[in-house]
Structure formats: C-alpha cells, structure tokens
Amino acid sequence: MTTFAGFGKDLIKYYLQLEENNNRVWFHAHRAMYDENVAVPLKNLAADLSIGYGPVKVFRPYRNVRFWPDLPPLNEHASLTADAEGNSAFYLRIDADGMLLGAGNWQPSKAQLAQFRAIAATDTGARVIRELLTAMRKHGYELMTDNALKSAPRGYAKDHPNIDLLRLKSLSLSAHFAPGAWLYSAQCRDKVMTGWQDLTPWIQWLRTNLPSE
C-alpha cells in the first residue's frame, strides 16, 4: 500500500470554489490547492487500487472542449476507472457532494446491448438478472436509468413483462456516499474496495454473458 491517508481537508472547498470560478486562470492560481487536496491523494489511491483492480486510469482535470466547446474547461469532479475489460469497468468519482462508486457497462456496444436484451427477454434470463440486481440493491447500488429508452426497443412489445430491462441503454450500477470523516482518511480506500467487491458479481455476469465488444 502507498501513503494514501484520505483526500485533503479542503477538497470540498476546492470544488465549491471551482464551480464559481471554472476557468484556466483561476485553476492555475489554485493549482497547489488542487494538487494537495485532490491530485496527489487520488494518485496514491489509484496506486493502492491497482494492486487488486489494475490497471487504473485517472482522468485529467481538463474537460475535452473539442467535443463540448460550450462547457467550462475544467471537470468539477475527479474520477478514475479500474479493471476495464470489454467496455465494463469499476468507477469512482469525487466531487463537492462526496463520492460515487459504480461498475458495469456505461456505454455498451450494439452487440452487447442486443445480447443483454435477448437474455432479459427470457423468463430464466430475466430472473437471474433481477436476482443479481436485488443483491446489488442490498448494498445500495442501483441501475443508472437516466438514458433508458422511453418505449420498447425495436423488435420487442411495449407490454413485454421485462420491458424495464429491455429499455436499458446503460448497464451500470452506482451508489452515492455523502462526505464524512472517512473521506479524509484511509477508510476512503477501504470503502472503495468494499464497494467494488460488492459490485464484482455484476461485472462478472456481464463479462461472462455478453460479447467482449
């Protein structure tokens, strides 16, 4: 393990101020605050997580304005992914509201989504999926349904008994954790590792039952 001992005590203060001053001039003037409270702890956390979930990818603070030219230049959160395989991965995000943990296929390919729907359309397949989701829900993890289809996908009836599963476009689960003392101690790492362990059955099912791409 590294020297990760939690995020800096001014992490939330930094992101609240960034929300009001999201520009490169302000960021460069407060780079030391970012490094001390966010970047260095996140790097150390990533090193610890890579032991069991490597490789870990830490995302840069800058938003890719080539794709979102009208948005502010800096991400108002810090994030990383781990153990990425076949469009599935474990995910962590830190911001002024605390921490979000997740896992799954956020943007499954057409082939992956087609296979998931083919499984979910059957009684047996839907039962297995629902049992998994129930187990995940007991740990606080819910499906991300913000981008679900408004109606049935092509080829399926609107009144299909598993229409809620068939309408999914994202196959990710997530849970939010409000900030607490744990965020500023090594307990943060333990919380992440426990959360990802709880989510492992979902990742394993996706990788076993869906095509790799």
WOMO-V745156 format. One record per pair of residues at least 24 apart in sequence whose ideal C-beta (glycine too) atoms are under 7 Angstrom apart, sorted by the first residue. I is the first residue (numbers start at 0). GAP is how many residues later the second one is. Records with the same first field share a line. If there is no record, write none. Layout:
BEGIN
I = GAP / GAP
END
This chain:
BEGIN
0 = 47
1 = 42 / 45 / 46
2 = 41
3 = 37 / 40 / 41 / 44 / 182 / 185
4 = 180 / 181
5 = 35 / 177 / 178 / 179 / 180 / 182
6 = 30 / 31 / 34 / 87 / 176 / 177 / 181
7 = 28 / 29 / 30 / 33
8 = 175
9 = 27
10 = 26 / 27 / 83
11 = 84 / 167
13 = 24
14 = 61 / 80 / 81
15 = 80
17 = 56 / 58
18 = 57 / 77
21 = 50 / 51 / 52 / 54
22 = 50
23 = 49
26 = 47
33 = 27
37 = 40
41 = 36 / 38
44 = 144
45 = 34
47 = 141
48 = 33 / 143
51 = 141
52 = 29 / 30 / 37 / 143
53 = 28
55 = 24 / 26
56 = 24
84 = 122
85 = 121 / 126 / 127
86 = 25 / 126
87 = 115 / 118 / 119
89 = 106 / 109
91 = 100
97 = 78 / 79 / 80 / 81
98 = 78 / 84
99 = 74 / 76
100 = 73 / 74 / 91 / 94 / 95
101 = 70 / 71 / 72
102 = 69 / 70 / 93 / 96 / 99 / 100
103 = 67 / 68 / 69 / 98 / 99 / 102
104 = 66 / 67 / 101
105 = 64 / 66
106 = 63
107 = 63
108 = 104
110 = 100 / 102
111 = 98 / 99
112 = 56
114 = 95 / 96
115 = 55 / 94
116 = 36 / 49
118 = 90
119 = 42 / 45 / 46
120 = 35 / 39 / 41 / 45
125 = 36 / 39
128 = 36
131 = 69 / 70 / 73
134 = 66
135 = 37 / 63 / 66
138 = 59
139 = 35
140 = 32 / 33 / 34 / 57 / 58
141 = 31 / 32
142 = 25 / 30
143 = 26 / 28 / 30
170 = 35
172 = 26 / 29
END
